[in-house]
């Protein structure tokens, strides 16, 4: 009798441990999709079977967005004829762009609402970018910033879901996340501004190590006790994660004593089911470094991450790496942000693009304001895409000046590092006085950007490539300013 009682007592921790996981699985998963837990010691994740869907947007978008009946504007129905449907002013605009006043030229019919979906512009842009893109793959917005905001509003539940960024990076990701009450998970770039992406092989090796751990000649009670301690800690720390992600949750166990330790600093290791958007800025800002497409593809096809990979390519036309739009057809979880503000030299018209799977783009069109892109912007953008030889010429000029600026920076003894650039700007590090140099130069009429407050960018200044004359003035003032500060 005593032996039976002792045996039952020894088995009690095992039963508690097993029961805890079973109860968790029952509490956070729909009843028709609960899987039995057969081996409690080796359970690393519990994934639910997903029902057939029409696309990745259906899997990831907020329920209220999927149920949304988009606003149907007047131009969705008719755009020609005697238009008495939209309460416009039929007597014409009160003014026109300056060059259209004399002689009077209202060819844009500014008294009428523009096309809500910018189809002619999308057709031209799809043709320009290639990669078998169609207008269904393209969203047109007020710069790429509108697309960033829309993606968060569509795919991130406020107060619950998260985005992942890789600082130092574009500051609007953080701003939009704050506005939309979305938490930001950060995985800093390496010091050389490369992306941290753990290899799947390393992950498998770690899991194998964890399994071998239980084959060591330790007592059963010792192993079970360790499991109970770790499970209880994880239950407490991840209760909210389980609750928020019951459709596809994971339980990560971290065993100490160098047995298994998932590196939280690496990108894919940092993702959880509630990370819906993973932003990769390439070429980066302020880093100016392009992330190889092979690395982006590795993230996109990773079984660890189920959200969208958002590749921000504002500076892609200055890079030889190529564009991630080449991945869109193969990977529906890849969306690409581009703009006419940089290489096209059209920052003043505020026109940007999001390229992705048709179902993602459709949701963006459903949620956007009815006439988000105005007729004047659309006309200028179309003209630019019809005149790409000018684009090619200007890009060549920027690249030539970039090379010269980098050469001269390397010759300055107070510049300790000049980072490689795939963009239309250069990031460089000074011995000191970077902040003071930036401020004094700006007050004297040459404005750069101080980036020294960002990770890996101590004493760094970012300078945009200007014309040859502008660059010469920059160097003259840079040398004079530093010399006066260092005396």
N, C-alpha and C positions, 0 to 999 in steps of 0.2 A: 504493500500500500504506500509505504514511504517512498519507494523507488518510482512508482507511478506518479506520485505528487511531484517529486523532484523533476521527473521528465517533463511533466506538463508545465512546470515553472520555467524550465529552460527553453521550452518551445514558445512561451508566452510572448517574448519580444518579436519572434518571427511572425506570430499570428497578428500581433498589433501592427507590425510593419506592412504585412500583406493586406490586412483589412483597410489600412489607411489609404493605400493606393487605389484599392477597389472603390472605396467610397468617393475618392476624388474623381475617379473616372466616371462614376455614375452621376456625380453632382454637376459636372461641367460638360457633359456630352449628351446629345439627344439620345433617347433610349434605343432608337433603332440603329444607332451607329456605335454603341459601346463595344469595345473589344475586350476579351478576357485577358487578364495579366497572368501569364503562365510562369514566368520566371522573374520573380521580384528583384533579384540581385542584378540582372542584366538589362533592366528596362531603362533605356536612354530617352525614348520619345514615344508618344502615343499620337498617331495621326488618324484623323477621321477620313473616311471615304467621302469624296466629294461627288455630288450629283452631276450629271451631264449639264454643261452650260453652253451659252452661245459665244463666250469669249472671256478673256481675262478681266475685262471691265466688270462683267457680271459677278465674277468671283471676289473682286476687291472693293468695289464701290459701296458707299453707304446705302443702306436700304431705302432711305427717303429719296436719295438721288435716283435710284433705279425706278422708283415708283413715280417719279416726277413727270407730270405732263407739261412739256416745255411751252413757254409763251409763244403763241402763233401771231406773228406780226403781219401787217397788211401786205408787205412785199413777199411773204411766203406764198400768197395766193396769186396775185397779179402784179406785173411791173410795167405794163403798157396799156394804152387806151386812155379814156377820160377818167383820171384817177380822183375819185371823190370819196375815198374810203379811209384815209389816214389823217384827216384833219390838218393837212398841210396848207401853206399859203400859196394859192394858185397864181397870185400876182407876181411872184418871183422874189429872189433874195434882195435884201437891202444893201448888200455889198458883195464884192468879189475879191479874189486875190489881186494884189496891186497891179500886176502885169496884165490882168484881164479887164481892167476898168476902162482903158482907152486904147484901142477900140473895145467896146463892151463885148465880152465873150463868156457866156454862161453855158458852155457845152456840157458841164457836169450837172446841169439842172439842180443847183444847190437847194432849191426849194423842195426837192423831193428826197425822201429817205433813200439811202444807198442800198445796194444788194446786201442782205443780211449774212450771206455766206461767202462772198467774194470769190465766186467760182472762176471767173477769168484769171484772177491773180493766182489762185491755187493751181490752175492748169499750167500756167507759165512756170511757177516755182517747182512743180513736180517734174516738169520737163528739164529744168535747169539742174536739179539735184540728181536726176536719174534714179538708179537702183529700183526700177519698176514701181516707183511711187505713182499714186493717182490722187486726185483731189480728195478722195475719201480718207487718205492718210494724213491730211494736212488741216490744222487749225490755224486761223489767222487772228492775231490779237494785237492789243496795244503794247507793243514791245513783247519780249519774252516774259516780262514780269507778270503780265496778266495770266499767262499760261501757268506760271509757278503757283500763283494764288488759286487758280481754278483747280489744279491738280490736288492741292491740299483740301479744298472745299469738297471735292468729289470723293476722294479716297480716304480721307482721315476723319474719323469721328472725334469731335472736340472733347478734350479731357480724357481721351482713351488712347487713341493711336499716336504713333510717333513717326518722325522722319529721321534719316541718318545723313549726316554731312561729314565732309572730310576737311577740316580746317588746316591751314588757312584757305578760305574759299569766299565765294560771293556772299555778301552780307544779307541780301534780300531773302535767302532761304530762312534765316533765323527770324527776320522781321515778319514774314508771312506766317511762319509757324506761330509766333507770338499772337498775332492778330486772330488766328484761327484756333487758338488754345490747343496747339499741338506741341507735344514735347519733342525736343531735339536731342538725338543721340549722336555724339561726336566721336569719330575715329580719326585722330590727326594723321596727316600725311607723314611719311618719313622725312628726315632732315633734307634729303635730296628731292623732296616733293613727289616721290613715287607713292603709289597706292598700296595699302596694306591688304593683301588678299591671301589668306591661308590656303595652302594646297589641300585638296580633298584627301590626298594620300596621308597627310599628317593627321587629319581628323580620324581616319580609319585606324591608323597606327595607335592613336591614343585610346580608342575604344578597345582595340585588341589588348593593349596593356592593362586596361581596367579589368578585362576578363581573366587575364593571366594572374592578376592579383589574387583572385579568389582560389587559385590553385596552389597558392603557397601553403606550406604546412603549419598554418596557424589554427588555433582552436576555432570551432564553429561559433562558440559564444562570442569570441573577440570580433570576428567578422560581422556577425549580426549586430553587435552593439555599435560598431562603427556605422553600419548602414542606418540604424535607427537614428543616431545622432544627426547624420547628414540629411536624412529624409525629413526630420522634424524641422531643421533649419531651413531647408528648401521650401517646405510647406508654408512656413511663416513668411518667408521672403517673397514667395511667388504666388501667394493667394490671389493678389490683384491681377497678376499676369494670367493665371488660369481663368479667372472670372471674365476678363476682357477678351480672351481669345479662345473661347470654348469650341469654336469651329475647327481650330487647328492648333492645338497647344503642344508644348514640349516641356519635358522635365529634364533639366540638365543637372547632373550630379558632378560635384567637384571633389575628388579624393585627394587628400593631402599626402604628405610624406613622398612627394615626387612620383606618385603613381599615375595620376591623370590631372591635367590642369589646362583647361581651354583658355587660350590667350584672349582676354577681353579686349585687347588693343587692336586686334586685327578685324578688318571690316566684316567679313562674313560671320565671324565668331560673335560679333556684337548684335547681329540681327535676331529679333524675336518675332513671333507672329504678329505683334502689333506695330512693327515697323513696316509701313505701307509704301513709303517712297524713299529711295536711296539715291542721293544726288551726287553725281560725278561731274565736276567742272573741268572740261577739257577742250582747249587749253585752259589752264586754271587762272583764276584771278584772286590774288596777286602773283601767283607763282609763274605764270606764263608757260607752264610746262604742259604738253599734251600727254594724255594717258594712252598707251598703245591700245589699239582696237582689240588685240588678243586678250588683254587684261579685262577690258569691258565685257568681252564675250564670256570670259571665265566667270565673271560675276553673274551675267545674265542667265547662264545655263546651270548655275549652281543649284543643287536640290535643297540646299539649306535656306535659300531665300525665296519667298513666294510673292513678294511685292513687285512694284515697278522700279526699273532702273532708269533714272532720269539723267540723261547726258546733256549737259549745258554746253553748247558749242558756239557761243557768241563770237569767238575768235578763230573758228575753224578754217577760214579762208586764208589765214596767214601761216597755216601749218602744213607740213608734208605728211602728217600721219594719216590723213583721210578722215572721212566722216562716219559717225555711227549710224547714219541713215542706211548704210549698207547692211545693218543687222536687223532692221525693223521687220522685214518680210519673214526672216527666219525665227526671230524671237519676239513674240507679241508682248512680252513684258518690258521691252525697250521703247522708251519715248525720247525724242531728241528735241532740244530747244535751240532755235537759231534766230537770227535777227538781221535786219538791214542797217542797224545802227553803226556797225564797225567797218567792215571791208567795203560795204556799199556806200558808206559816207552819208547815211540818211537818218542820223540820230534825231533830227528835228521832226520827222513824220511819225515816229513811234509806231513801227511796224515790226512784229515778230511772228514766229511760226512755232508750232509744236507738231512734230511728225511722229506718228505712231500707228498702232493697230486701229482699223476703222471703228471698232466698238468703243475704244477709248476716246477717239476724236468725236464720235457721235455724242457721248456724254458731255464733252466740253462744249459742243454746240448747243446742247440742251440747256446748259446752266448759264452760259454767257449772256450778257445784255443783248437785246434784240439787234441793235445797230452799233456794234462796238468799234468797227473800223469805218472811218468817214470816207466820203467820196474822193476828197483831195489826196488823202494818204494812199488810197487804192490806185489812183491814177499815177502818182509819182512812182509807186512801187512797180507797177506794170511797165512804165517807161524804162525804169532801171533794168528790169529783167530782159527788156528788148535791146539793151545797150550794154551788154556784158564786156565788150572790148575795152570800154572805159574802166570798168571794174578791174580787169586784168592789168591794165596799165598802172592804175593807182596802187594795186597790191605790189607790183614789181617795184615801184618807187619806195613804198614803205619798207620792203625787205632790204633794198639797197641801203637806205638810211639806217635801218636797224643794225645792219652789219657795221656801219661806220660808227654809230653811237657806242656799240659794244666794244669796238676796237679802242676808241678814245677813253672810255671808262676804265679799261684794263691798264691804261698807261698812267692813271692817276695814283700817286702813292698813298693817298688817304682813302682809296677805295679798296677794300680787302676782298671782295667777292662780287663777281658779275654772273648772275644766273643765266643759263641758256634760255632762249626765248623762242616760242612757237606762236607768239602773238604780235600785236602792234605796240607793245610796250616792253620795257626792260626793268627788271628788279635788281638793284645792286645794294651792297652792304658797305657802310663806311666805318672807319676806325672809331668815330664818335661824332657827337654834335649833329646827328642826323635830324632830330626834331628841330633844333635851332636852325639848321641849314634850310630845311623845308620852309619854315616860317619866315625867315629873313628873305629868302628868294621870292616867296609869294608876295610879300610886302613890296618887293622891288619889281614885280610885274611878270615873273616867270613862275608859274604854278605847277607843282608836281603833286604827288600824294605820299605822305608819310605812312609807312606800314609797320613801324616798329612795335606796335602794340599787339601784333598777331603772332601766333606761335611760329617758331623757326625764322622769324623776320626781324629779329632785334637789330636796331640801327639800319634798317632798310628803307630805301626810297624807291617808289615806282615812278618811272618817267615814260610818258607816251611818246612815240616816235612822231615828230613833227616834220615840217618842211626843212630843207637844208639850212635855210636862214634861221628858223626857229631853234634848231638844234645847236647851231653855232652860238646863239645868244644864251642858250641854256648852259653850255660848257663855260663860256666866259664868266657868267655870273656864279656858277657852281664853284669854280676855282677861287674867285675873289671872296665869295662868302665864307668858304672854309678857311681860307688864309686869315681872314679877319677874326674868325671865331677861335682859332687855335693859337693865336699869339699869346 
